[in-house]
């Protein structure tokens, strides 16, 4: 009999649990507070008086617009994730939006952003029904299929969105906003899910997809900019017809760059004259063990004899020619060709830092 009582209790508990099923979107517990009403003011006893009333603790009357109590959706909100460089969640209240700032390598931020918005919608197979270029567009229906409730009823939720791009006159900042403008449900689970948070989350998920698309595109821009920043080096002849190297940056950038390059190749700068574009150096290919504890110069990387060298840096605003001289005599064309690999590698490496 004891076993039977336990079995009956277990079945009863399961039945009660089934009857009290709470969807994960709803809070559990008692919501009696939602039915409370204001009480009448206190009435004094015969011959007595109550203290003078004050409005300090009065509960104001409110007009509730939305869900109350157990009908409030408690699903955590999806946050706008500013994963793209130069992006940040908009500080405006009540909208799902992100702000973008123009970055180096972007010629036209509004055009760039708008194109990535359309690419995102295309990738997600969401049609564009109306469009005002770089201002606003309306999408077709975007379907989401879910199973809801204790019985895992299927529901198809379809939403349409409006995408807005706010562009100031200077065009260096933009605000991208996503709003749900229409919604419909179908299937056995229709009406089970509360609205509100779920719809705002759908807006945030679509906006985050657009931000991610922009972040991916940015990587290509940054890579191209980085590659463009690397200096090109090629053998040439200077204005006197001597063999030299030409780099595609102006003198103002080349002069300090070459100081770094020269020292890393193993030259020690003993004197310099920027007005003449001349570095006076000493080259030592093998620093030797005797210098180990006090000499900080780099070991020579070039197949050159030890000795004194002059390195002439001469250029304009667009390009610079570098001539290497030993004892005031320029290196030969064969030397320039033979040393091209390590010299060019060092210039490119230092220019990319």
N, C-alpha and C positions, 0 to 999 in steps of 0.2 A: 504493500500500500504506500509505503514511503516513496518508493520509486515512482509510483503512479502520480503522487502529488507533485513530485519534482518535474515529471514530464508535463503535467498540466500547467504548472507554473511557467515552464520554459516556453510552451506553446503560447500561453497568454502574453508573456513578455515580448515574444516575436511579433504577435499580432498588434500589441500596443506600439511597438517600435515602428511597424509598418504604417500604422495609422498616423503616427506623429512624424513621418518623414519630412525633413526640412531640406529643400534644395540648397546646394552649396552657396548660392548667391544670396541666401537670406540668413539673417542673424537668428539665433535660437534664444529661448527664454521667455519670460513674461513681459508683455507690453501693456500692462494695465495702466501705466502712466499716460498712455495716449488717450485714455478715456476719462482722465481726471478733469473736473470742472472747477472753476473758481467758487469758493464758498461765500455765503453772505457775510457782511461785516459783523463783528461781534456786537451783541446787544448788552448794555449794562444791566446789572441786577437792580431791582427796585431800590431807589435812594442812592445809587452809585453812579459814577461817571467813568467813562473810559478815557484814556489819554487822548490828546489831540491827534487826529489821524495824520499820517504822512504818506506820500507816494513813493517813498524811498524803496520799499520792498514790494511794491505792486508788480505783478507779472503782466506785462503788456499783452494786449490782444494781438494775435497774429493771424495772417491769412496764409494757410499752408498751400504751397504750389509744388506738388510732387508727392513722392511716396512718403509714408509715415510708418514707424514701427517695423514690423516684420517684413513689410513690402520694400524696405530700403535695400538696395543692392549693395552688398558688402565686398564684392570682388575688388581686389587691389587694382588701382588704376595703372594703365600702361603709361610710362613716362616717355616724354620726347627725348630721344637719345641723340645728342649733338656729336655724332661720330665723325663728321666731316671737318676738315681744318677750316678755321674761321667761322664756325657755326656755334650758336648758343641758343638754348630754349628761350622763346619770347617771354618777357616779363609781363605782357598784357594779361589781364585776368579774364577767364571765361572763354578763351579761344585755344585751339590746338595749332601752334605756330612755332616757327624757328626763324632766327635772324642769321643772315650770312654777311660776312665782310669780304671785300675784295682782297685777293692775295696776289702775290707776284706771279706772273705768268698767265693771269686771267685778263684778256683784253676787254671783255664785256660781261660783267657779272650777271646782269639780268638775263641776257640771251643764253649764257651758259646754264644758268639755273633752270630757265624755262624748258630748254631742250632736254635736260635730265629728268624733269617732271614728266614730259611726254614719253621719254624712253622707258621710265619706270612703269607707266600705265600700259605701254605696249607690251613690256615683258610680262606683266601680270594679266594680259588679255582683257584689259578694261578699256572699253571704247570711249572716245571723246565725241560728245554729241554737239557741244557748242564751244567756241573758242574765240577770245579776243587776245591776240598775241601779246605775251608778256604782261597780261593783266588778270585774266580769269578764264576758267574753263569749267564745263560741266561734264561729268562722266556718265557713261551708261551704267547698267546694273552690275554690281559686284556681288557674287553669291558666296555664302558661307554655309556649309552643311554641318549640323551638330546633332548630338543625341542628348536629350535633356530629361530630367525627372527620374523618379525611381524606376520607371519602366523603360528607361532609355528610348524615349520616343524621338523619332527623327523630325527635325525642323530645318527648313531651308530659309535663311535670312538673307535678303537681298537689299543692298543699300546703294544709293547714288550720292555722289559727292560734288562739292564745288571747291575748286582750288583757286586761291587768290594770291597774286604776287603784288606786294606794295613796293614801289620803286620811287625813291626820292629823286629830285632833279639831278643831283650829282652822280647818281647811278653807282656809287661805290658800296652801298648797303642795300639789301633787300630783305623783306619779310615774306616768308612762304607760309600760307595758312590753308588748312584742310577742314571743311565743314560737311557733315552729313546733311543732305537736304531732302532725302526721301527714303522710305523704308517699307518693306513688305515681307510678310512671313507666310509660309505654306508648310503643309505636312501635319502629322498627328500631334506634334509637340508645339504647335502654334499657340502663342499666348502664355506659355509656361515661363519663359525667361522675362525678367523685368528689363525695362529699357534704361536709359540714363548712362550708367557707367559702361555697360557693354558697347553702346554706340560711341561714346567718347573714346573708348579703347580702340575701336575700329578706326576712328580718325587718326589716332596716334600711330597705329601700326602702319597705315598707309603712308603717313608722313615720314615715319622712320625708314620705310623702304626707299622713299625719295632721297632722304639724307644719305643712306648707304650707297645709293647709285652715284650721288655726287662725290662721295668719298673715294669710290673706286676710280671714277674719272679723274679726280684730282691727282691720284698716284701717277697716272700717265703724264699729266702736265708737269708734275714735279720732276719726274724722271727726264722728260725732254729738256726742262730748264737746267737740270743738273748736267746733262750731256752737253748742252749748249755752253755751259759755264766752263767746261774743260778747254784749255787753250790748245789750239792747233799749232804744230811745229813742223817746219819744212826747211830743207837746205836751200840756200840762195846765195846771192852775192850782194855785198854792200855797195854803197854809192861810189866807192873807189875801185870796184871790181874784185874785191877780195872775198874768198869763200866765207860764208857766215850762216847763221840760222835766222829764220823769220818767224815771229809769233804774231797771232792775230788779236793782240790787245795793244792799247796805246801806251805811250811812255810812262805816264803817271802811275799806271797799274803795274807795268813791267819792271820799273826800277826797284821797288821794294820786294817784288816777287823774286827777282834774280838774286838778291842778297841771300834769301833763304835757299834758293837752288844752288848757288855757288858753294855755300858752306856745307850743304848736304852731299855735294859731289866730292868733297874733300879739300877744297881750297880754303885757305885761311885769309880773310880780308885784312890787309895791313893798312890800307888807306883807301879813300874814295873821293871822287869829285863829281857831284851830281850835275853841275853845270856842263861838264864835258861828257857826262854819262860813262865815267870810267871807274872800274873797281881795280885796285892794285892788290894782287894776291900772291900767296905762296902755295905751291902744290906739293904735297907729300903723300905718296901712295901708301907707304907703310910707316905708321907712326912709331913702331918699334917698342920693345918691352921696356926700355929705359925711360920711356915717356909715360908709362901706364898710369902712374899715380898722380901725375899733375897735368898731363895734356888732355884737354877736352875736345880737341878738334876731331872731326870725322875722318875715318880712313878713306883714302882716295878710291873712287869707283871707276876712274877713267884710265885707259891705257896710254898714259902720258909720262914722260920723264919728270922727275922732281925738278923744281925750280920756280922762278918768278914768272907770273903770267899777268897780263892785263886783259880785262874783259870789258869790252866797250858795248854799252847799251844805248842805242840811238833810235828814236822813233818820233811819231806824231800822235795825233789823237786816235788813230785807228790801228796801226800796226807798228811793230818794233823789230829792229835787226840787231842781232847779237854777234859780235866778232870777237874771237879769242886770239890773243897774240902772246907769243913767247919771246922774251927779250925784244919786244917791240916789232916782231915779225909775225904776220898772221899765219895761222895754221893753213896747211894745204887743203885742197879740195878732197884729197884722199883721207886726210885726218878728219875733216868735217863729216864725210860719209861714214867713216869707221866709228866715230863717237856718237853718231846720231841716235842710236838706240837708247843708251843710258841717259844722254842729255835730254832727249824728248820725253822719256818716261819720268824723269825727275821734275821737269817743268809741268807736265800734266798732273802729276801727283800733288805737287805743291799748290797748283792753281785750284785744285778741287777741294782743298782743306778750308 
